[in-house]
Amino acid sequence: MAGGAAHPGAELLPFARFLDSSLQPLVYGYGRGTLHELRAREFGRLAGTVYLDHAGTTLFPQSQITSFMKDLMENVYGNPHSQNISSKLTHDTVEQVRFRILAHFHTSPEDYTVIFTSGSTAALKLVAEAFPWVSPGPEGSGSCFCYLTDSHTSVVGMRKITAAMNVSSIPVRPEDMWSAERQDAAAAGDPAGQPPHLFCYPAQSNFSGTRYPLSWIGEVKSGRRRPASRPGKWFVLLDAAAFVGTSPLDLSVHQADFVPISFYKIFGFPTGLGALLVNNRLAALLRKTYFGGGTAAAYLAGDDFYVPRESVAERFEDGTISFLDVIALKHGFDALERLTGGMESIRQHTFTLAQYTYTALSSLRYPNGAPVVQIYSDSDFSSPEVQGPVISFNVLDDHGNVVGYSQVDKMASLHNIHVRTGCFCNTGACQRHLGISDEMVKKHLQAGHVCGDDVDLIDGQPTGSVRISFGYMSTLEDAQAFLRFIIATRLHSSHGQPLPLATPGEAGAPPEDSEAQNAVPAARARGSSSPQEDTSPHSGVWNNSPTAVDAEGLCPPLLEATGTQQTTSEKAADVPDGDLRSHVITNLFLYPIKSCAAFEVIRWPLGSQGLLYDRSWMVVNHNGICLSQKQEPRLCLIQPFIDLQRRIMVIKAQGMEPIEVPLEENSEQVQICQSKVCADRVNTYDCGEKISNWLSKFFGRPYHLIKQSSDFQRNAKKKHGKDQSAHTTATLSLVNEAQYLLINRSSILELQQQLSTSCENGKEELFPMNNLISRFRANIITNGTRAFEEEKWDEISIGSLRFQVLGPCHRCQMICIDQQTGQRNQDVFQKLSERRERKNGFCIREQSRNQPDSGSEAQSRTKPSCGKLRGYRKEERIKGPAIKR
């Protein structure tokens, strides 16, 4: 640690020491060349990235795709339902792949049938629909559907199908299965003539990585272990989707009746393809109602006559299967065996990494002895028999309080570490490990929390956790980069500086000698602080003279900055306690292109969506996906300038000739396309090939500039607890949530002081004030109130304009990006989180409360009496311009 030795519990566990202390032999790598060579050759795209979400999906090697594409280019594969030569080739290849799948699981077509599905979820749904359920009646209680509570959502969802058949569902806790008394098979009675029951459980928990005993399969089927006290014959569905990605499964020993799998968990490619492995002894009992193409031996269109095909696979594979994806599996098997030697080698390698990381994480302590993380597990990571390469945990502070998983995820992203957060589609395990009651789940829903969102803490209690998982190409460097990240962000030196972080280089950040170092600064208003430190002498300064407005025929209301000068040394301007000054607007910014540089103005017209042309354009990739600085930090180097008089936007960047884009579309030539912003579909149009080529040259990859269509209206979402009647619903540009963002200089000053570092000469500013302001990308910069007092406001009045405060803006990783260089610094996000008690709210979001009529618009063409603001409470009378709170 800087400034002295690290305290015990803050050091990275050396791998050699870990191996020496292990009570069992551990295996790392595959003994055929180094793992580094494999990564460089097959996974070059991972350079600078720490990918730890293999339980979500593993990654495909380059040679697998190359081999598959070569296969497609050299062969003609027709529809397998036809009878021509190319179709026969497809049919035979698909059948060979079926055999390869069964061999992978140590079984044969004599014992199991492979039914291709779109994934394990579709396989589970198929079982729920086809199982021979018996409804309760006078002669008995009928069938029972039992499932382990530590099951994926797709397993639990089967109960909706069984409920429609009047079949009861019984959730079974893991504790109850472990403690269930084993019975003598003879005492279980003769199941003949009794209803069939189905028990579903995962071979590996997708939440914690716990591996449940495969011996349960035989014990439940024989009646020696019962999930529920019901007479009848028990069948077992083994959910193997999470298990088979890093472990062998021998179906000749553990003969489950149904085994759903998803192939992307094993190979990374193809996605959207899974299978249901069905024990042939049960196949004749399965029932089917719907029949699709290729499943019928014969049927009549005009009469209720249908005879299914004899083959179980053909009977249940409705329509044409995804045969090219099936063929791709052959290349997946080839690559996996060639690179690793097989699943047993993968199991040993991934477990070694998981056990090392678990041991290192468990040993981390704060100076007061408090643990840094809480790990959720049913094992002590003693062997791969009981634990998969998955670690689920929450980060704690030194008082034992949980740090929200959303914050950890955002911090990890800044280090290019990819993790998974939430409950991972396993509410049962999440409740069990985090102590969340059924009532709390319902309460969380009422509070606005839904599965998959970033609401990580409610009343201080976690709603989910962080999960890391290893795959066959994971390395020791991946594990240690993650551990260093935890140490650096949680365990600080005595001088407040984080430990050095030895992670791979960040993807997307320009090198030190790149053009980013000499970026063109944003335009600056006269007599006011700029978000950029230096302004080129020929950059445009827009005071929005009446001529400029008249040239476009606009008569909107105007906002104006007062132009109050403030430097970081002028502490008086930052309102010390007891010296409240008049509230003033010091700066106005708009961001014409979403995620690109700011354009500062002195006066600017308002439109129906906020500041005119604010975030009206955005940059998208070749798939039409909106880009932000999180994916492309160098977007901040793109400098847009709005010229209202000429009705153009001029775009500049270092090393590029300026380019002009019209402010409005040509309705006769424009082609409307669909895009997406924050889950909202928006109508946009492409700004043309010329600007696309310009952007593509600058970024080195194909990008396009698109603009929201002028005739498209996007409405703001109504938030819980906010009184937003129909007439105040705001219309939005391409912003995330609100029309405006406001930030208080006093709040920034407090954050600046948190980020200061100690040196021999005393305090030294780590971040200049204007550098910090620019990171938050606010529209309105105010001064004249205490730090964070703006968060108590309900409304803001600026002259005749009224704005509704929607609440704090939850900040993401973008605040860590220096808007002058595109370089990242993680400290800003971390310090903000610490100062705000593990919450990332900063700035307040606003929307217009009133749209002035034409009279007020015409009047606003003269200089409005805005800029001077004061705070007043709701019971006070309004006299002149004010900030209402």
N, C-alpha and C positions, 0 to 999 in steps of 0.2 A: 504493500500500500504506500501511496505517496506520503511522505513525511514520517515514515516509521514502519516497523514490521506489522504485518497483519495479525490481528488477535486470533487466538484459536477458534476455529469454526468459521473463518472467513477465507480459508485457503482452498485452492483447487486440489482435489485428491489426485495424486500422481497415479497413472494407470499401472505402472510397474508395481507400485506398492499394493494396489488393489489386487492384482493378479497373485502376488506373493501371499497375501492374507486369505485368499480364497480356500475354502475347504474342499473344493471339487475342481477338477481340471476344466478350464474354460478355453473356448476356441474363438479366435478372432481372425476373420478373413477366410480365404478358400484355398490357400496353399498352391495356387497356380498363377504366379505373378502377383504383384502387389495390388491391394485394393485401390491405391492411387492410380495405377495404370488403368484399371477397369473404369474408374470414374472419369478419367480424362478421355478415354476412348469411347465409352458408351453413353456418358452423361455429362458431356461438356457444357450443356445448357445450365448445369447446376453450379457453375463457377460463380463464387460470390454469394451463393444461396445456401442456407441451412434449412433443408426441407425435413420437417418432423411431423408429417401428417399422413404416414403410410397406412394407418388404420382407416383414413378417409379414402385414399386411393394411393397405391404405389405408383412408381414411374416406369415407363417402358424404356428399354435400351435402344440405342440408335440402330444396332444391327438387326433387331427384330423388325423394325419398320422398313429398313432397306431390303431385307429378305422378302418381306410380304409384298412390297411394291414390285420387286423383281418378278415374283410369282404372278402378280396380276398382269404385268406387262408381257409376260411370255405365254400366258394361257388364256383361253376363252372359257369363262364360266357362265353357263346359261342357267335358266330357271330349273331347279331340280324336279319340278312337276312335269316338265316336258320330256320327250323321249329322244331328242336328237343327241348328237355326239357330245356337244358342249354341255348339255344338261346331264348326260350320263357321267361326264367327268365331275361335275359338281356333286351329284348324288354320291358317287363313290368316295370323293374326297371328304364329304361331310360324314359318311359312315366311318371312314378311317379316323376322323377326329373324335367321333363318339368312342371308338375303341381306345384311343389315346387317353381320353379323359378317364375312362374306367380303369385303365392300367395305372394312371397317376394315383388313383385312390386304392390301388391294390385289389381290384375286383375285376369282374368280367361280365360280358353280356348275358351269361347264364344266370347271374345273380341280380344284376341291376340294369335298369334302363335309363338312358339320358334323354330327358325332355328339355329341349331348348326353350328358354323364356327370355324376356327382356331384362331380367335381373332376379336377384333373390326375392325381392318384394313380390314380383309377379308369380314366382314359384310358390311362395307362401299363400297367396290368394288362391292359386290353383288347388292347393291341398284343402283349404277351407271350403272350397266349392265342391270338390270331388270326393272328399272323405265320406264313407258310408255312415253318416250320423243316423241315430235312431232317436226319434222324439219321444218324450215321456208319455206314458199311457197307462191304462188300467193294469197292464201286465208288468210294469216296471218303471223305474225312474228315467230310463233312456240313457243316451250317451252323455259324456262329460268332456269338456275341453279344458285342460289344465295347462298353465304356462308359468314359467319361472318369472318372478317380478323383475329380475335382472335380464330383461329381454328387450330387443329392439322394438320400436314403435310398430313396425310391420308385422311382428308376431302378435302383439297385443291387439292390433286392429283386426285380426281374424275373428275376434269375439263378436264383432258386429254381424258377420255372416252367420255364425253359429246361433246368435240370438234370433235371427230371422227364421231359423229352423226350430226354435223353441228348445235349443240345447243350452244347458247351463255352462257357464265359464267360471273357473276357480283359479285365482292367482295363488301361486305357491312361493313363499319366501325361500331364499337359499338356505337360511338357518333351519327351516323345517325339513328340507330335503336332506341336508347333512345329518340331522339328528333323527331322521326317520328310522325306526327299528326295522332291521332286515327280518323278513319272514321266511319260513320254510316254504319252498315252492309247492310242496304237497298241501300245505295248509291254505294256500291261496284258492284252492278249489278248481273245478273244471270250468274254464271260460266258455265252453261250447254252449251255444244258444243264448249267451248273455250279450248285452250291448257292447259295441266297441267304444273305447275311449282313446283320446289322443293327448299325449304329454309333449310339450315343446320346451326345449331349453337350448341355450347357446353353448357351443363348445368353448367359446371364449367371450367374455363380456366385452362389448365394445366401449363400455364406460371405463372400467378399471383394468382390463386385461386379465382378470381372473379366469383361469381355465378350470372348468368344471369337469368332474370325473367322467371319462367316456364309459366307465364301467356301469354308470347309471342306465345306459341303453339296455344291456342284457338284464340287469336287475329289475327294471320296470317292466320290460316285456315278459319276464318269467313270473312276475308277481311277487318277487322277493322284496322289492321296495316300491311302495305305493305313494304317488303324489296326493291321492285322496282316497278315502275309504269308500270305494264304490265297487260293487261286484261287476265283473265284466272282463273283457280282453283289452289289454293296454297295448297301444302302438306308440312309437316314439319318433318325433321329428327332431333332428339335430340341426340347429341353425349353425352352419359351418362357415358362413360368409366371412366373419372376422378371423376365424381360426386358420383357414387353409392358406392365407396369404403368407404366413411365416412358419407353417408347421405341416408335417406329413399327417395324413389321415388314412388309416388302414381299415377299410370297410369289410375286409375278410375277417377281421377280429371283432370290430364294433359295428354290428349289422343293424344300423338304424333303418327305419322303414322309409323315411323321407330325409333327404339331405339337400337343402337349397344352397346355391352358391352364386357368387357374382365374379366373373372372370377378371374384371379390372382390378379387383383386390389382389389378384395373384400376379398379373402381367402388366397392369397399367393400361393396356390396350388389347382388345377393343372395349369401349364402354357401351352400355346399353345392351349387354348380352350376359345372360346367366343360364342356369340350368337347374332342373329338379332331378335329382337321382332317386329313383323309386325302386324299392326292393320288389323284385318280380313276384315274390310270394303274396304280395298284397295287391298287385296291379289289377287283378281280375275283380277286386271289390270296388274299385274306384268308379264313380258315377259321373256322367257328363250330360249336360242339357244342350248348350249351344254347340253347333257344329259349323266349322268354317271350311274354306277351300283346302283340299288335300286330306281331309279327315274322314271322308265318307267312302265306303265301298260302293254304296248305291243309295239313292234317295229319289223321291218324287217331288216335283215342284207343286203339283196340284193336289197332293194327298199327304197325310201325315205318315210318311213311310221313310225311314232312314236306317241304314245299317252302317255302323262304324267300321273303320279298318281294323284289322286284327292286331297290327303292331301298336303297342302302347304309345310309342313316340309319335307315330303318325296320327293316332287318335286324338292326342292332346295338343299337337302343334298346329293351331288354327292358322290357315293361310301360309304364305311362303315365308319360311324362316329367313333370318338375316344371314344368308349363306356365305357372303363374302367375309363377314365378321367371324363366322364359324371357321372358315379357312384360315383366318388370321391366327386362330388359337394354335394351330400347328406350329407356326413360327414362334409363338410365345413359349411353348413347351421346349422347342429346340434351343432358344436363347437362354432360358432359365437353366437348363441342364448343362449347357456349354459353359456358361459363366460361373456357375456356383457348384455344380456337381450334384445338385438335388436338394430336396426340401429339408432333409435332416441337417445338411450343412447350413442352410439358411436359419433353421431353428436355433442351432448352437451359436451362430454369429450374432444374430439379433438379440438373443437372450443375454449374451455377454455384455453388449452395449447397454441393455436395459438395467441389468444388475449393477453395473458400474455407475450409471447415472443415478439410480435409486440410492445407492450407498453414498454417493457424493452429496446428493440433495439432502438426504436425511441428516448428514453431519453438519450442515451449515447452521451457524448460530449467530445471533446478534451479540454485541458486547455484554448485554445483560443476561445472556444464556438462553434467550427465547429462540425457538426455531424459526427459520426463515420461510419454510413451507409446511403445509399440512398435506400429506399424501393419502389418497383414498385407495385402500387395497385390502383384500382379504388374505393376502399372502405376505411373506417376508422376502419375496423374490429369491427363494431358495433353489428353485429348479424350474426348467421350462415345462415340467409336467403340470405345475400349478400356476404359472404366471407367464403371460405373453409379453411381448416387447412394447408394453403400453404403460405409461405413468400418468395418472390423473391426480391433480393437485391444485391447491390454491396458495398463492403467496400471502404471507402474513407480514404485518409491521411488527416493530419491536414490542408492541403492547398486546400482540396476539389478535389484532383485528385483521379481517380479511381484506386484501387489496382486490378490487373488482377485476374479474377476468378480462373485461373489455380493455381496461387500462394496460394489463399485462400484454394483451394481444397487440395493442397499438405500439407499445414500447418494443416488443419483439419485432414488429414489422420494420421499425426504424433500423434495426440491426439485420434486416433481411432474414429473419428467422420465422419460419412458417409453422404455426401451431394451430390447434383446434380449440375452440372455446364453447361453453354452453353446457347442455346436458347430452349432446351427441345422439339425439333421438332415442334416449333411454331414460325416461322419467322415473321409472321404478328404481333403478340403481342410483340415480341422482338424489331422489328422496331419501333413500336408505343411508347413503354415505354422508349427505349434508344435513340430515336431520330435518328435512322439510316435510311437514304433515300434509295430509290431503286438504285440510282447511287453508293452509298457507298457500298451496298451489292455486286454489280458487281466489284467494285474496290477491295473489300476485297478478292473476289475470284481470281482476277488477282494477288493479293499479296500472294496467296497461302493458304488462309484461306478457309476451307470447314467445313460444318456442323459436329460437334462432335469432332473437334480437340482441341488443347490447345492453339491456337493463340487467346489470350484473349484481347490484346490491339493492335490497329493499329493507328498510329499517335496520341497516347495518348487517343484514344476513345475506349470504351469497345465494344466488339463484342457479349457479352452475359452477363449473371449474375449468381449468386449463388441462389440455391433454397433449402429450407428446407421444409419438410412436415411431418405431424404427422399421426400416425395410432392408432388403438384402443388399442394397448398395449404400446403406448408411455407413458412416465412418466414425472412428474415434474423434476426429476433428469436429464432426457435427455435434457429438455429445459434449465435447469440451467447450465449443463455442457457445452452446446453450448454457452450460454451467457458468462460464465467465460472464455471460449476460446477466444471469441472476445475481451473481456476486457483485458485479459492477453497479447494478441498478438498486440493490438493496443494502449492500454493506459499504459504507463510505469511510474515507479516511477522516482523521481528526480535523482536517482543513476543509471538509465538506466536499472534496472532490472524489468522484467515483474511481474505482480501481481501473487500471488500464484494461482495455477490451481487445483481445486478440481474435477478432472475428474475421472471416474472409471479407475482401473488398466489397463495397456496396455496389450493387448493380444500378446503373442509370446515372450515377453521379459523375460529372465530368472530371477528368484528371487535372492535376494542378496547373499544367501548362496549357489548358484548353482555353478556348475563346470565352468561356464563362467568366474568367477572371476580369475581363474587360467589357462586361455587359453594358449596354446603353441604359442609363438610368431613366426613370420615369419622368414625365413632365412635372414641373413643380409650380405651385402657385406663388406669386410674388409676395414676399414678406411673410411666408409661413414655412414651417418645417416640412421638409420633404421626407417621404418614406425611404428614399434612397439618399445616400450620403452625398453624392455628387451629381450635379445636373449639367448636361452638356449645354453650352451657351446658346446653341441654336435649337434647343428643344422647344416645342410649342407650349405656351402657357395660355390656357383658355379662361378668359373672364366672361365669356358669353355675352358679348355686347349685343344691344338691340339689333344691330345689322345682321349678326349671325342668326339670330332667332327669326328675324323677318325673312331672311333668305330661304328659310324652310317653311315659312308660313305657320310657325308654331306659336301658340299662346298659352303655354303651360305655366304653373307656378314654379318659382325658382327657390333653390337653397343657396345660401351664401356662407362662406367661411369668413371670419372676421379678419384673418391675417395676423392674429396675435403671435408675435415671435416668442419662442421659448427654447432655451437650451437646457442641457442636462444639469448645468450648474445653477440654474435659476430655480432653486427649490421652493421659493415662495410661490411660484406659479402652480405648484403641485399641492396646494392647500394643506398646510399643516393643521393639526387639530386646533380649533378655536379661531381660525382665520378663514371663514367661509367667504368666498368671493362670488361675483356674478358668474353664472354658467355661460360659457362661450363655446361656439364651434370653432375649433382651431384649424381643422383640415376637412376637406371633402375629397373622397376618392371614388372612382368607378372603375370597374374591371370589365371592359367591353368583351374580352374573350375569357371565358371561364378558365380559371387556374393560370392565366397569363398575368403579366405585370400590371401594376396599378397605373391609372391615368388620373393625376391630381388636377383639380380645377378650383377656381375661386367661387364662381357661381355656375349653377347648372340647372336645367329644366327637369321637372318631374314628369314622368309618364304614368300610365295606368299600372305599370308593373314595378315602379320604383324610380330610381334615377334613370333618365332616358339613356337607353342603350347599355345599361349595366348588365353584364353577363347575358348578352343577346346572342353571342357566338360561342361555339366550343370546338375544340379539336377532337377528332375521332380517329380511330385506327382503321385498318382496311376492312374490319368487320363491322364498322359503324359504332363501336363501343367508345363512349365518352372517356377521355383521358383527364387525369388530374395530376398534380405534382407528386402524389403518392406513387404513381407508376412512372411518371416522366418528370423528374425534378426540374429539368431545363426548360420547362414551359414558362417559368418565371422570367426567363431571358427574352421572351417575345414581348416587344413593347408596342402596344396599340395606341394610336392617337386619333381622336374623333375630330373631324373638321365639319362642323354643322353647316357652314356657309357653302362649302363645296360638296356637301352631302357624301363624304367619303370617310373611310377609316384608313389611315396610313399605318402600316405595320413595319417595324424595324427590328433588326437583331444584329449583333456584332458579326462582321464578316459577310453580311448579306446586303444586297441592294434593297432599299425600301420598296414596298409594294402597296398598291392601293386596292381597296375593296369597297364597292358601293354600300351605302348604308341601308338601302332598301332593295328588295328583289324586283326583277323584271317579270311581272306576272305572266307575260306571254312566253317566256323562255324557261322559267323555273320548273324544276321537277321536284315534287314533294316526296320526302322520304320519312320513314318512322325512325325515331331515336328514343333513347331512354335516359331519364335523369332522376336519380333517387327513387326508383321503382315507378316513376310516372312516364307514360308514353307521351311523347311530344312530336308534333309535326314540324319538320325542319326542311331546309333545302340546302343543297351543296353549293358552295360559293365559287366553284369552278376549278378547272384543271390548272390554271395558272398559279393560284395560291396553294393548291395541293402540291404542285411540284416544288414551290418555294419552301413549304413546310417539310416536305420529304427530304429535300436537300439539306436543310438545317439539322434535322434529327437523324438522318441516315436510315429512315425506314418510311414506308408509305403511310402518310397521314392526310386527312382532309379537314377543311374548315367548313362548318355548317352553321346555319343561323335559324333561330326559331321563326316559323312562319308568322307573318303579321296578322293573319286572320285566325290564328289558333289561340285558344284561351286555356291556360292551365291554372287551376284553382288550388290555393293552399289547403293542405289537409287540416281538419279541425282536430285540436289536441284535447286530451282529457282535462277536464277541470277549467277550461277556458270558455268564457262567455263570448262566443263568436256567432252572432246572429247572421242570417242570410245576407243582409245588406252590407255587412262588414267583411265578408269573405274576400280575401285578397287574390288578385291574379298575379301569377309569377312569371318571371323570365326563366332562364336556365339556372337560377339559384337553387340551393339545396332545399331550404325551408321557408325563408322569409324574404321580404322585399329589401330590407335594410339590415345592416349590422352596425351597431354603435359601440364605441369603446371609450373608456375614461382614462385620461393620461395618468391620473393618480393611481389607478389600478395597475397600469403598466409600470409605473415607478416602483411600486412595491415588489412586483415580480423582478424588476431589474436589480433591486437590492438583494433579493434572494439569489440571483445568479452571479453576484459579485464574488470575486475570489480574493483571498488574502495574499499579500506579498510583504516584502520587507518594509516598504514605504507606506503601508496601510492599505486602504481600500483601493482596488483597481477595477474599473468597469470591464466586465467580460463582454457585455453586449451594449452598444450605444442605444440610446432611447429610440431613435428613429428606426433602427434595425429591428427592434422588438415590435414596434407599432406595425411595421410593414408585414411582419409574419402573421398577424391576426387578420389581415385583409378586410378591415372594416371600411364601411362607407363614410361614417360620421365619427370624427374624433372630437371629443369634448374635454373641457377643463373647467375647474371651479367647484369641485365637490370631492368629498373624501373617497378613498379607495373602496370600490365595490358597493358604494351607496346606490349606484345605478340599478343594482339588482332588486332594489325595493320599489322601483317605480312601476306604475301601472300604465301610465300614458305620458307622452311627451308632446308639448306644444312648441312650435317654432313659428312665430308670427301667427298667421291665420291657419296654419297647417297643424293637424293633430295626428299623432301616431300612437298606435296601440303596442304596448310591450308584450311580447310573447314569451319572454323568459330567457335564460342564459343560453348561449350557443355552445353546444358540446363540441369541444375542440378535438381534432384528430391529429395525425402525425404531421400534417402539413406545416404546423407551427414550428417544427424543427428544421425547416428548410430556409436557409438564408436567401431572401428574395433578390439579392444582388448577384449571387454566385451560383445558386442551385445546390450548394453543399448542405449536408445534413449536420445537425448537432443535436443529440438526443437530450441534452440537459434541460432544454426549455420545457419540453413536455413533462419530464420527470419533476422538475421544480414546481411547475404549475399544479401538477397533481398533488404534490406534498402540501403546497400552500392551501389548496382548496379542499383539503381533507379527503384525498383520494377521488375527488370529482374533477372533471375536466371542463366545467362550465366557465366560459370567459367571453366577454362581450355580451350584449343583449340583442335579441332579434326584435324587429319592429315591422309593422305594416301600417299603411295609411288608413286613417279612420274616416277621412272625408275626401271627396273629389270636388274641388272648387268648381263653381259654375263658370260660364264664359266671362262674366263680369270680373270675377276675382282673377281669372286667368289673364285678362287684359291688363288689370291693375298690377299684376305681379311682373309685368314686363318692365316696370320701373323698379328701382332698387328697393327690395322689401326690407321691412324692419325686423329681420331675423339675424341671428348671430349672438346677440346678447340674451342670455337665458338665466333664469333663476329657478330654484326648486321651491315648490309650495305644496302644502299638504291638502288633502281633499276638501277640508272644511274652510280653506282660505279662498278668498275671492281672487279671480284672475284679473290682473291689470297688465295688459301688454303681453309681449312674448314671454313664455315661461316653459320650464320643464315640469310636467306634472308627474307626480310619483305616487 
